[in-house]
Amino acid sequence: MDVLYFAWVRERIGVPREVVDTQAATVSELVNELRGREERYAAAFADLSALRVAVDQDLTDFDASLAGAREVAFFPPMTGG
């Protein structure tokens, strides 16, 4: 599955996207797998309340299923103006 990182999430992890081989059933499980990779992932996912997630370009929450998903994107909340 493609995992995309935007804004400061990308800066902390150091890449804009990567292909992840995962057995995670939910976004939360994917996040836990990523946190366990190394410190830069742990830092990026330290405060989930500061993040938003989209699965296949649909905004969702961290309990969302990854069944059949091709893409997950993580980004900070957007502000308008």
Residue pairs with C-beta under 8 A, 6 or more apart in sequence:
1 19
1 20
1 21
1 22
1 66
1 69
1 70
1 71
1 72
2 17
2 18
2 19
2 20
2 70
2 71
2 72
3 17
3 18
3 19
3 20
3 30
3 34
3 71
3 72
3 73
3 74
4 16
4 17
4 71
4 72
4 73
4 74
5 13
5 15
5 16
5 17
5 44
5 73
5 74
5 75
6 16
6 73
6 74
6 75
6 76
7 75
7 76
8 76
9 44
9 51
9 74
9 75
9 76
10 16
12 40
12 43
12 44
13 40
13 41
13 44
14 40
20 30
20 33
20 34
22 29
22 30
22 33
22 66
24 30
24 32
24 33
24 66
25 65
25 66
25 67
26 62
26 63
26 64
26 65
26 66
27 53
27 55
27 60
27 61
27 62
27 63
27 64
27 66
27 72
28 62
28 63
29 66
30 66
30 72
31 45
31 48
31 62
34 41
34 44
34 45
35 41
35 42
35 45
36 42
44 74
45 51
45 74
48 62
50 76
50 77
51 74
51 75
51 76
52 59
52 74
52 75
52 76
52 77
52 78
53 59
53 60
53 61
53 62
53 64
53 72
53 73
53 74
53 75
54 60
54 71
54 72
54 73
54 75
55 64
55 66
55 69
55 71
55 72
56 69
56 70
56 71
57 71
57 73
66 72
